[in-house]
Amino acid sequence: MFEDRARVLLILPRDVLDRARVFAGEAMTKLKGPVSLQMVLRALIDQGLRRERGRSLLTNIEVQMRAVREVRSRGRRPGAMARSTRPSARTAGGRRS
């Protein structure tokens, strides 16, 4: 099954990850065996790619594309660098021994 494999970093919204965890729990109960989150994500991606590539898939991709473009454009605006270099609340107090 995994003769030709590659590693991928997948960044997901927390609610999507939570839904996948719930699905993994349900699958574990129904199958009466261990089911990992990785197994669920692989199956969902595989099944999603087998389906007909309809308009809803393209709409989802378009929404993500626009969100990424917006985040990147905010990073290029003047003053964005000054905001991002401010110390966070965690580091503002310095280290404690």
Order of alpha helices (4+ residues) and beta strands (2+ residues): alpha-alpha-alpha-alpha-alpha
